[in-house]
Amino acid sequence: MKILLISSVFPRDTTAGEVILYRHLTQWSKLNLTIVTDNSQDLLSENIVEIRANPFLNRLTRTRMARLAHGIRQCFDIFYDSHELRQHIKSDKPDLILTVAHGELCWLAQQMSQEYSIPLATFFHDWWPDLAYIHSWARKTLEYRFKRLYQQSQLALCISEAMRQALGSHPHAQVLFPIPEKLALKEYSEAGVRKEEFKVIYAGNISGIYRPMLQSLCQICLEVSEFQLKLFGPRPDWSDFLVKDDQKKELYGGFVSRKVLMEELNQANALLLTMSFEKRYKRRTKMSFPSKLLDYCQFGKPIIIWGPDYCSAIQWGLQHQSALVVTSPSAKDLVQAIRELATQPGKQNYLGNRTLDIAQSIFNPEKIQQQFVDSLTRLL
């Protein structure tokens, strides 16, 4: 199958949407992939079609006019020189075009699909109009384009049921969970767990929208003796708090290699996942589905989800009874819930077994990959 990937999200073994694309596309042996990009560094394909951005608008994005420039890029199809791309499509004749509804290149994918009557498959991982760095006047236009992209995609791959419902009816829309890394489940689930102290690990972004929650949690945990909290992730923008003294240094494990992180997660007693309580992020937390949750499940450990009752992760935990959910924004309530879990080995075993069952069924990476391949095959 010849796939032409026209996307601002590239397949790289990093995080978020990039690693999802990477895992899907590297596992598909019968795939002839060509990537359309203006930044070919570290891409998995040998077949690259370079496109050039509009130099004037590109310069504007690095000035005080950046928000305006981004708005123009999102609302008007004038940002890229597509001459070389058109030549490639005419000569190579791809079977389908694949894109991610994020950034600017998804609009180019939509345009090429219509112009050359090539089926378009689109990933909808986030509600992009809420994330784009644009003025309010451009947001309505972008939301219209976003929904139109959904309707004009022959296949829409939505990250959650809430995302699919928000985008509306579509004859070929389906929920495709973010594919986790394929791990040796038996090896991790049967390995020993720390017994001397109940250890809770959080792995991921410590800054941005998660900063207020994790800061308040860390402050309380300095006075807690019943369990140990450890954070792993890129150096946070509040690092001064974490390195002030030896006691606080114990809370932050740093940004470690994947191998070290896997070992730490495997030795934990429970794994923590957070979703923002801030109202301005309500649509984001309701529709997105954290890929971290799928990775966590493969360790067969109790998962603690801290977030509002409407967010996708909490809804999943309640539906499948596979996590300890805390829907209070108070860090004190979360700490109390962890304290109680630390004294309940029966509940720990139940939640750990549930997550392992989920990892081997609906979150099984082989099944998710097969769904992806089958969906594109049926599209053709």
N, C-alpha and C positions, 0 to 999 in steps of 0.2 A: 504494500500500500504506500502510495506517495502522499506524504503529508507536508503541507506548506505551513509552517508556524509563523504567523505574523502577530507578534505580541510584545508589549512593553515588559512583561514578566518572562524572564528567560529560564530555561532548564539548567539550574546549577545546584550542586549539592550544598546548599546553604540552609535557609530557613523559609518558612511560610510558603507562599505560592511557588517560589522557585524550586524548592525541594520536592513539592508535589509533582510538578511537571517533570523534573529530573527522574523521579522514581518511576513514573508511568512510562516515559519514553525510553529509558535505558533498559527496561525489562521486556520491551517488545522487540523480539528478534527479527520479525518479518516487516520491518519498518524502514522505509526510505524517507528520511527526514531532511528537509531544507529549512533553515532558519533565516527569517528576514530581520535585519537588525542594523542599528547604527553604532552598536558596541559589541563586537564579536569576542571580547576577551573571556577566556575560560568556558566557552560554550562547547557542548558535547558533540555537535555535528561538524563534519568536514565540509558539508554543503552550506555555504553562507551566501546570502544575497545582501550586499551592503546598500543601505539607503542613506541619503544625506538630508539632514535637517535644514530648514530655512535658517540661514546664518543670522539674519536680522532678529528674528524671534528668539533664536537660541541665545544671542547676546543679551536680549532683554530679560531673559529668565535669571540672569546673574546680576541684575540691577534692582533698584527700588521699584521698578515697574514689573517685577516678577509676577505678581498676582494677576495683573492685567494680561501679561503675555501668556500665562497659563490658561486664562479664560479664553483667549483667542484660539489657542491651540486646541482646546476642548470643543469649542463651538463651531469652528470652521476647518475645513479640510485643505489647509494650505501650508501645513508644517513640513511635509516631506516631499522630496523629489522622487517620484515613483517610476521614472522612466526605465531604469534597469530592472525593477521588479516586474513591470509589464512585459518586458522582453523575456524574462525568465518564465513567466506563466505561459506565454505563447509557445515557447520551445519545449518546456519540460512537461506541461499539462498535468499538474497535480490532481490527485483524486479528490482531495478535500483540503479546506483551510481550517486551521485550528488557532484559537485565540483565547485570551483571558480578558474579561471585562474590567480592565484596570489600566490606567495610563492613556496614552494617545493612539498607540498602534492598533488597538481593537477597532477603531473607526476605519482605518485603512484596510483591515481585514474584511470588514463589512462591505466596504466599497468594492474591493476586488472580487469578493464572492458574488455580488450582484452583477458586476460588469461582465464577468466571464462565466456566469452560471455554474459556479463551483460550490458544492455544499459547504456550509459553515457550521462548525461545532465550537461552542463557546463555554468556557468555565465561568461561573458566577460565584466567586469566593467572598467578596465583600460588596457592600452597597457603595460603589465607587463615587457617586455624586456627593456623599457625605465626607469623603476623604480628600478629594481634590483640593489643591491650593488655588482657589479662585474666589472672585468677588461674588456677592449674593446675586447680582444680576445674571450671572452666567450659570448659577446652580440649577435654575428651573430648566434652562435649555439642556444642560447636561443630563438631568434626570429624564427628560423626554427622549434624548438620544440613547440613554442607557436602556430604557424600556423598549425602545424601538429595535435596538440590537438584539434583545431577548426575543422579540417576536419574529425577527428576520433570520434568526439562527435556525438552521434545520435541526440542530440538536443542542439543547441547553442543559448543561451539567451543573446543578445547583448544590452548594455545599450543605444545605440544610432544608428541611421541609418548610421552615419559616421563610427562607429566601424564595423558594419556589412559589409559595402562596402569595408573597408580597409582589412578585413580578407578574402574577396573573396566569390565566389559562394558556396552555400551550400543548399542542398535540404530541410533542416529543421532548418534554422537560422531565428530568428525573433527578433524584437526589443521589449524589456520588460523594461519599465521605472522603476526607483527605487521606490519602494512602499513607500508612505508617511504614517505617523501616522494617524489613523482615528480620526478626530476631530469633534466636534459638530459645523458644518459649520454655521448653522443659529445663534448659540449663538455668535460666533466670528464676523460674518459679520454685525450683528445688534447692536453690542456694540458701545458705544460712542468713538469718536476720539478726541484727543487734539485739541483745537481750538485756544488757545492763542499763540501757536508757532508751526510752521511746523517742525515735528520731523521725522528724517530719522534714521532707525536702521539697523545696520549690525550685523548679528549673525553668528559666525563660527570661522574659523582659522584666527588669526591675525598675525601669524608668517610665517616663510618659504617663499614661493613664493609670498605671498600676502603682505609681510612686506613693500617693497618699495612703492607700490601703496597706502597703507593705511597710511603710514607715511607722504607722501606728501599731501594726502588729509587732514589729521588731522592738519598739519601745516597751511594750507590755512584756514581751518574752524575756527581756533582760531580768525581770523579777520572777520568772517562772522556773521551777525546779522539776516539775513532773515530766517534762519532755524537752527535747532540743530541736530548735528550728535552724535550718541551714538553707541559704539562698545561693543558687548558682546561675550565672548569666553574665552578659557584658557589663563592664564596670558602670555602675549607675551614676546618674547625675546628682545623687545625694551621697556620694561615696565618703565625704568628710564625716558624716554621721557614723558610717560603718567602720572606719579605721581610727576613730578617736582614741580608743583604749583597747586593751587586750580582750575585755569582755565583749565588746561590740565586734571585734574582729572575728570572733567565733561564729557570728551570724552569717558572714559572707564568705563563700568558698571560692569566689573568683570565676573567671571565664575559662573553664578547663576543656581539655580535649574530649572528643566524643567517647573515647574508650574509658577515660576516668569518670565521666558523667554516668555512663552506663553502670559502672561498678558502684558508684555512690547511690544511684537509684535502686540498685539491686540490694543494697545493704540497709535501705531505709525501712522503717516500719509503716509509714504512710506517705503519700504523695499529695501535694497541695496544688490546686489550680484556682486561679482567681479570675473574676469577671467584674468590670467596673460597675459601680452603683450610680455614677453620675448620669443625670437625666439626658444630657446632651449626647451621650453615647448609647442611648437606649436602643435605637434601631440597629446599631452596629453589634451590640452584644446579643440582641434577639435573633439576628439573622446569621451571623458568622458561627462557625463551629470550630473550636480550637483543635488543631492537629495534635497538640500536646496530649490531649485526652486519649487519643488512640495509641500514642506511644506509651503513655503511663500504663494502660491496661495490660500491655504485654508482660509486665513484671509480676502480675498477680498479687499486687499489694492494695490495701484499702486506699481509695482516692477520696480526698476531701475537696469539695467544690464550694467556694465562697463567692457568692454573687447574688444579684437580685432574682426574684422568683420567675421573672419573665425571660431570662437569658437562656440561650439554647443549651448550655452545659447543665444548668440546674434542671431544666425540663427533661433532659436525657436521663440524669441521675434519678429523678423521681419516677419516670416511666419504666425504667429497667431495674429499679431498686438496686443499683450497682455502685452507689457512692454515698458518703456522708455529706449531706447538703446543709449549708448554713446560709440562710437568706437575710440575716440581719447585717446591716452595714457596720455594726460595732465590732471592733477587733476583740473586745472583751468576751463577746458571745462566742466568737470563733475559738478563742483560747479555752473557754469552758467546754466546748464541744470536743476539742482535742483531748483535754484532760480526761473526760469521761471515756472516750474511745481507748485511751491508754490503759484503762483499768478493765476493759471488756475484751478478753482474748477471743471469746466466741464470736463477737461481732466482727472483730478483725479478720478471723478466718472466713466468715461468711462473705464479707465484702471483697476479700482477696480472691476467693473462689469465683465470685460473680464476675469480677473484672477479667479473670483468666478465661472464663467461659465466653465473655463478649469478645475477647481478643481472638478466640479461635472460631468465632461465628461471624457476626455482622462486621467486626473490625478486622477480620482476617485480610492481610494485604494481598494474598493470592486471589481471594474472591473479589476484592475491590478492583484489582488489576483486570481480572477477567470481565467484570462488568464494563470497565472502560473500553477494552478491546472489542467486546461484543457489541457495544453501543455504536462505535464508529463503523464496525463492519456492517451492521444493519443499516446504518445511514446510507451506505453505498449500494 
